[in-house]
């Protein structure tokens, strides 16, 4: 998706991809190309523009942050998305990951519980011309049952356990990627559905904001 506002930060973006992603083991060429296509600096507040391509989370308001770029890339790589698939994103946030997902999947369904973030991300992404992203305001921990099944689900917040309701919204062979643990530290986890069986794989430690909702943490 071309940047309609003009991308004057190509060097910073390429340095980010080279030093934060490729150097740390991200190999999926489609994931790397998505990072080239989506301008991260358009998804941070004006006062945070100088750090838009730095290797750390960035505040976006409402006590939330954009995830570290490498962690986003690692989660997208674990999703193993195909171009014809439908993906559910829990936690729209700034809309940056939604934009990345839109370059990797056919349709993106994204849920945000905080009204101000839901409205700002939706407004921004629509103005930028992203037409395959569908928005919902509500409890993301419950998923989006009437749009299921999904071939992939990604959660950008820490769950105390793997939400069964989301596992049941996976299609056959579908993948769910999320951080699981307590509020201080989690393990990046992938769940793959095979009929009524679910394969669970654990990867790296990570730190995310808590998943607030009926199937997550209480407010």
Secondary structure, DSSP 8 states (H G I E B T S, - for coil): ---TT----HHHHHHHIIIIIGGGT---HHHHHHHHHS-GGGGS-GGGGGGTTSSS-EEEETTEEE--HHHHHHHHHHHT--TT-EEEEE--TTSHHHHHHHHHSSEEEEEESSHHHHHHHHHHHHHTT--SEEEEES-GGG--GGG--EEEEEEEEEESS--HHHHTTEEEEEEEEEEEE-SS-EEEEEEEEETTEEEEEEEEEE---B-BSTTSB--
